[in-house]
């Protein structure tokens, strides 16, 4: 999930960190739970813009069948 605002709301036994403005579905993770995304920041994004990221995935052993990564944030210089 990608968001442009911080939400921090309870969801499926965890905490949904970003307000879900953009949902990207189907990105694979490896057996260690790792994923590398190599992208370039878009041009024209104003200085001081914030983005919040979080990865949710199906986990049969989790309370409600889903687990999530820690939330990450970034700010353009």
Beta strands, then each sheet from edge to edge (+ up, - down):
strand 1: 2-3
strand 2: 6-11
strand 3: 14-18
strand 4: 50-53
strand 5: 56-58
strand 6: 66-68
strand 7: 72-75
sheet 1: 1+ 4- 7+
sheet 2: 2+ 3-
sheet 3: 5+ 6-
end
